[in-house]
């Protein structure tokens, strides 16, 4: 029964995550509710062990249908990988508690800005090219990658927002690009969890298959309905993140 519950949660998480990020909002609470006595690191490691496959599948699916800007994104993915590993290491020696109260406020600012700028992200018009685009994308990858390794909630949403706001991508291309960076950051964190023995492999296989299935469904919907659909899901996910992180920070 436990395997069925977390696998269904992983399927739904893969679906949401493939569209605009935020799958951890579903899967991580499901793991904590199903295994309340487990060590948190084991649950986070198991989450990464399942979700990295769905994110990788979404990257591959988007790469077949969306013209990704590989020259900028590959260095950004490498920067994200290295920074995420550093963040994951730092969290073993320094608590991220101080970020809890700031996070819902930052997400609220992102939501308000997105709602006010109604045309933002509707047209794909990259502002930069060449070395400038690579450096900016790498800076985004490094900053958000470090955040993902150190703390995590909202990583996909922050990546999408920054690709739209700073680089001029539309929401569909930003989501596709974010998947590549997120695959790299998840892989780095997973490596650290594996090295420390914090992955439940007997759950990961079924959860990973469910996550990939959800990812395939979500990616197909995003590609079918386009940037307006992705923008709407982005707004809903950010609102859910604000509620969840605000509750964790101020009410729990």
C-alpha positions as CSV (number, residue, x, y, z in Angstrom):
1,X,0.0,0.0,0.0
2,X,2.8,2.4,0.8
3,X,4.5,1.7,-2.5
4,X,1.2,2.4,-4.3
5,X,0.6,5.7,-2.5
6,X,4.1,7.1,-3.2
7,X,4.0,5.9,-6.8
8,X,0.7,7.7,-7.5
9,X,2.2,10.8,-5.9
10,X,5.3,10.4,-8.0
11,X,3.1,10.1,-11.2
12,X,1.2,13.4,-10.3
13,X,4.5,15.1,-9.4
14,X,6.1,14.1,-12.7
15,X,3.0,15.5,-14.6
16,X,3.2,18.9,-12.8
17,X,6.9,19.1,-12.8
18,X,7.3,18.5,-16.5
19,X,5.0,21.4,-17.3
20,X,6.5,24.1,-15.1
21,X,8.3,22.6,-12.1
22,X,6.9,22.2,-8.5
23,X,6.7,18.4,-8.5
24,X,8.4,18.4,-5.1
25,X,5.4,20.2,-3.7
26,X,3.5,16.9,-4.2
27,X,6.0,14.1,-3.8
28,X,7.9,15.3,-0.8
29,X,4.9,15.9,1.5
30,X,3.5,12.5,0.3
31,X,6.7,10.8,1.4
32,X,6.7,12.5,4.8
33,X,3.1,11.6,5.3
34,X,3.6,8.0,4.3
35,X,6.8,7.5,6.3
36,X,6.5,9.9,9.3
37,X,9.3,8.1,11.3
38,X,11.9,8.0,8.5
39,X,15.0,10.1,8.5
40,X,14.3,13.2,6.3
41,X,17.5,12.7,4.3
42,X,16.3,9.3,3.2
43,X,13.0,10.8,2.0
44,X,14.8,13.7,0.2
45,X,17.2,11.2,-1.4
46,X,14.4,8.9,-2.5
47,X,12.5,11.9,-4.0
48,X,15.5,12.9,-6.0
49,X,16.1,9.3,-7.1
50,X,12.6,9.1,-8.6
51,X,12.2,12.7,-9.9
52,X,15.5,13.0,-11.8
53,X,14.2,10.4,-14.3
54,X,11.0,12.3,-15.0
55,X,12.9,15.5,-15.4
56,X,15.4,13.9,-17.8
57,X,12.5,12.4,-19.8
58,X,10.8,15.8,-20.0
59,X,14.1,17.4,-21.2
60,X,14.4,14.7,-24.0
61,X,10.8,15.2,-25.0
62,X,11.1,19.0,-25.2
63,X,14.4,18.7,-27.0
64,X,12.7,16.8,-29.8
65,X,10.0,19.5,-30.3
66,X,11.4,22.8,-29.0
67,X,14.5,24.4,-30.4
68,X,16.6,24.6,-27.3
69,X,19.6,27.0,-27.2
70,X,22.1,24.3,-26.4
71,X,25.2,26.6,-26.6
72,X,23.9,28.6,-23.6
73,X,22.1,25.8,-21.8
74,X,24.9,23.2,-21.6
75,X,27.3,25.5,-19.7
76,X,24.3,26.6,-17.5
77,X,23.6,22.9,-16.8
78,X,27.2,22.3,-15.8
79,X,27.2,25.4,-13.6
80,X,23.9,24.2,-12.0
81,X,25.4,20.7,-11.4
82,X,28.5,22.0,-9.6
83,X,26.6,24.6,-7.6
84,X,23.9,22.1,-6.6
85,X,26.5,19.7,-5.3
86,X,28.1,22.6,-3.3
87,X,24.7,23.6,-1.9
88,X,23.9,20.0,-1.0
89,X,27.2,19.7,0.8
90,X,26.7,23.0,2.7
91,X,23.3,21.9,4.0
92,X,25.0,19.1,5.8
93,X,26.9,21.7,7.9
94,X,24.6,24.7,7.9
95,X,20.9,24.8,8.4
96,X,18.7,26.6,5.8
97,X,16.2,27.6,8.4
98,X,16.6,31.4,7.7
99,X,15.4,30.9,4.1
100,X,12.0,29.6,5.2
101,X,10.6,33.0,6.1
102,X,12.0,34.7,3.0
103,X,10.9,32.1,0.5
104,X,7.1,32.8,0.5
105,X,7.8,36.5,0.2
106,X,10.1,36.1,-2.8
107,X,7.5,33.8,-4.4
108,X,4.8,36.4,-3.8
109,X,6.9,39.0,-5.6
110,X,7.4,36.6,-8.5
111,X,3.6,36.0,-8.7
112,X,2.7,39.7,-8.5
113,X,5.2,40.6,-11.2
114,X,4.0,37.8,-13.5
115,X,0.3,38.9,-13.0
116,X,1.1,42.5,-13.7
117,X,3.2,41.8,-16.8
118,X,0.5,40.0,-18.7
119,X,2.5,39.9,-21.9
120,X,5.7,38.6,-20.3
121,X,6.7,35.2,-21.6
122,X,4.0,35.0,-24.3
123,X,6.5,35.6,-27.2
124,X,9.8,33.9,-27.6
125,X,12.3,36.7,-28.3
126,X,15.7,35.9,-26.8
127,X,17.4,39.1,-25.8
128,X,21.0,37.9,-26.0
129,X,23.1,35.5,-28.0
130,X,26.6,34.0,-28.0
131,X,28.9,34.5,-25.0
132,X,26.5,37.0,-23.3
133,X,23.6,34.5,-23.3
134,X,25.9,31.7,-22.1
135,X,27.2,33.8,-19.2
136,X,23.8,34.9,-18.1
137,X,22.3,31.4,-18.4
138,X,25.3,30.0,-16.5
139,X,24.8,32.6,-13.7
140,X,21.1,31.6,-13.5
141,X,22.1,27.9,-13.4
142,X,24.7,28.5,-10.7
143,X,22.5,30.6,-8.4
144,X,19.4,28.4,-8.7
145,X,21.5,25.2,-8.7
146,X,23.1,26.2,-5.4
147,X,19.6,27.0,-4.0
148,X,18.3,23.7,-5.2
149,X,21.1,21.8,-3.4
150,X,20.8,23.8,-0.3
151,X,17.1,24.2,0.1
152,X,15.0,23.4,-2.9
153,X,11.3,24.4,-2.9
154,X,10.3,26.3,-6.1
155,X,13.5,25.6,-8.0
156,X,11.7,24.9,-11.3
157,X,9.5,28.0,-10.9
158,X,12.5,30.2,-10.3
159,X,14.3,28.9,-13.3
160,X,11.3,29.4,-15.6
161,X,10.7,33.0,-14.2
162,X,14.4,34.0,-14.7
163,X,14.6,32.5,-18.2
164,X,11.5,34.5,-19.1
165,X,12.4,37.7,-17.4
166,X,16.1,38.0,-18.0
167,X,16.6,36.1,-21.3
168,X,13.4,36.9,-23.1
169,X,12.2,33.3,-23.5
170,X,8.5,32.4,-23.7
171,X,7.0,30.2,-21.0
172,X,7.2,27.0,-23.1
173,X,10.9,27.5,-24.1
174,X,11.7,28.6,-20.5
175,X,10.1,25.5,-19.1
176,X,11.9,23.3,-21.6
177,X,15.2,25.0,-20.8
178,X,14.6,24.8,-17.0
179,X,14.2,21.0,-17.3
180,X,17.7,20.6,-18.6
181,X,19.1,22.7,-15.7
182,X,16.9,20.9,-13.2
183,X,18.1,17.5,-14.4
184,X,21.6,18.6,-13.7
185,X,20.9,20.0,-10.3
186,X,18.8,16.9,-9.3
187,X,21.6,14.6,-10.5
188,X,24.2,16.4,-8.3
189,X,22.1,16.3,-5.2
190,X,21.2,12.6,-5.9
191,X,24.9,11.7,-6.2
192,X,25.5,13.2,-2.7
193,X,22.5,11.3,-1.2
194,X,23.7,8.1,-2.8
195,X,27.3,8.5,-1.5
196,X,25.8,9.0,2.0
197,X,23.4,6.1,1.7
198,X,20.2,8.1,1.8
199,X,18.2,6.5,-1.1
200,X,15.6,3.8,-0.7
201,X,16.3,1.9,-3.9
202,X,13.4,-0.6,-3.2
203,X,11.0,2.3,-3.7
204,X,12.8,4.3,-6.3
205,X,12.3,2.0,-9.3
206,X,8.4,2.0,-9.2
207,X,8.4,5.7,-8.3
208,X,10.8,6.5,-11.1
209,X,8.6,4.7,-13.7
210,X,5.5,6.5,-12.4
211,X,7.4,9.8,-12.5
212,X,8.4,9.2,-16.1
213,X,4.9,8.3,-17.1
214,X,3.6,11.5,-15.5
215,X,6.3,13.5,-17.2
216,X,5.4,12.1,-20.6
217,X,1.8,13.1,-20.1
218,X,2.6,16.6,-18.8
219,X,5.1,17.3,-21.5
220,X,2.6,16.3,-24.2
221,X,0.0,18.6,-22.8
222,X,2.5,21.5,-22.6
223,X,3.6,21.0,-26.2
224,X,0.0,20.7,-27.4
225,X,-1.4,23.7,-25.6
226,X,1.6,26.0,-25.8
227,X,2.9,28.9,-23.8
228,X,-0.4,30.3,-22.5
229,X,-1.1,26.9,-20.9
230,X,2.3,26.8,-19.3
231,X,1.9,30.3,-18.0
232,X,-1.4,29.4,-16.4
233,X,0.1,26.3,-14.7
234,X,3.1,28.4,-13.6
235,X,0.8,30.9,-11.8
236,X,-1.1,28.0,-10.1
237,X,2.1,26.3,-9.0
238,X,3.6,29.5,-7.6
239,X,0.3,30.2,-5.7
240,X,0.4,26.7,-4.2
241,X,4.1,27.2,-3.3
242,X,3.3,30.4,-1.5
243,X,0.6,28.8,0.5
244,X,2.8,25.7,1.4
245,X,6.0,27.6,2.2
246,X,4.1,30.4,4.0
247,X,2.4,27.8,6.2
248,X,5.7,26.0,6.9
249,X,7.4,29.3,7.7
250,X,4.8,31.2,9.8
251,X,2.2,28.8,11.1
252,X,3.8,25.4,11.7
